[in-house]
Every structure is written in C-alpha cells, then in structure tokens.
Amino acid sequence: MIHLRIYIAGDNLSAAALENLRNVMGDDAKLEVVDVRGDPEIARENGVIAIPTLERISPGPRRRVIGDLNDPDALRRFIGI
C-alpha cells in the first residue's frame, strides 16, 4: 500500500492542497496529516522547510514534493497511481 504524509499549517492554502490530494488518491493510499502549527518539532525533526510538503513514505525510496499540490496529473505521477 502507498503511504503518504502531508505537512500542512492549517491555513486555507494547506486545506486546499489536502482536499486536492484526497480527491486524487481516493482509497489508493494511506494518508497521515501533520499540522505543524500544533507540532512544529515534528517538522524540524523531519527536515520540513516549507508548507505544504507531501512525502511518499512507501513504497520506497522516500520522495518529497514541496509547494503547489494543485496539479492532479503531477500528484498521480508522484504518488505512483
């Protein structure tokens, strides 16, 4: 199964990125949502430097995309679906 983690900041742009991601992935992936406003230390520990950051945890290798998550085709390619 595909395992993704998205780091957001709880603002409207992050909410839009999250909604777009959920629309693209459907039930094809597990998604963890990390709101860095509530837990900024986790962002530092994981080297997150910008929001939103989408990380594909598995299948490996780990990959990240930072910033604009509005292109559904680009998201599908990144996720691998």
Secondary structure, DSSP 8 states (H G I E B T S, - for coil): -EEEEEEE-SSHHHHHHHHHHHHHHTTSEEEEEEETTT-HHHHHHTT--SSSEEEEEESSS-EEEES----HHHHHHHHT-
